[in-house]
Amino acid sequence: MNTYLKRIALVAITVLTLAACDKINNANRTMDTMLGGDFKVYIAGHDKVYLVRNGKVTSIPEKGYYVFYATIDGKKRMVQSPIATTTIEKID
C-alpha cells in the first residue's frame, strides 16, 4: 500500500509540473504580445521574413496561432501563423 501511495504522489507531481510548464509558456507568450515595438517574424516554410513596425504580435494559445500586422508590398496586412513554427525576434 505504501508503494501504491508513492506512485500516485509521483504521478500527481508530474502532472502538476507539466501543467505549470504550460502556464509558464503561455505567460511568456503573453508578455511578448504586451511589449509591442518592432519585430521580425520567421515562419517555417516561408522564405519571407515578416516585419512588424511599431506594432505587436498577439498570441492566441488556445487556437494555436499568432496574429500580427506586417508590412507587405507597402501595406499593413493581417497575418496568422502557427505558434509551433513561428519565431519572433525583437528589433532594437
N, C-alpha and C positions, 0 to 999 in steps of 0.2 A: 504494500500500500504506500509506503514511504517513497519508493521509486516512481510510482504512478503520479504522486503529487509533484515530485520534482520535474517529471516530464511535462505535466500540464503547466507548471510555472514557467518552464523554459519555452514552451510554445507560446504562452501568453506574452512573455517578454519579447520574443522575436516578432510577434505580430505588432505589438505596440511600437517597437523600434522602427519597423518598416513603415508604419503609418506616420510616425513622427518625421521620418526622412521625406516622405511625400509632402507633408505640410511645410517643411523647410524649403523644399524645391519650389513649391507654389509661392511661398513668401518671397523667395529670391526673384522669381519671375515678376511678381507684383512690384517689387522695389525697382526692377529695371523699367517697368512701364511708367512708374511715377516720376522718374527722374527727368525725362524729356531731354531734348537737345538734338545733336547731330549724330547720326548713326550710319554705319554701313551694314547692310543685311545681306548675308550669303545664304542661298538656298541650295541644298544638294540637288544636282541635276540641272541647275540653271547656270548658264555661262555668264549671265549678267549679275553685277553687283548693284543692289538697290540702294539709293542714297535717300535718307530721311533728313531733311534740313529743318531745324527749329521745330521739331515735332516730337512725337512719341510713338513707341511700339507697344501696343496693348496686347496682353496675353489673355486668352480665354481657355484656361486649362481644362475645364470640363468638356469642351468641344475639341480640344487638342490642336489649336492653331493660334498664330499671331495675326494681328491686323495692324496695318500701318499705311500711311500715305507717302508714297515715294514719288519723286520727280521722274517721270518717264516721258521722253520726247517733249520736254519743256512744260508738261502739265502735271499737276498733282493727281495721282490715281491711287485708288484703294487697292491694296494687295493683301491676300491672305496666304499664309504659309504654314505648313505643319510644324509644330514645336519640335518634333523629333529630328527634323532635317534642316533646321534653321540655326544659323549662328549670327549673333548680333554683336557688332563691335562699336564701341563709343568712340567718336572722333573728337579729339581735343581742339 
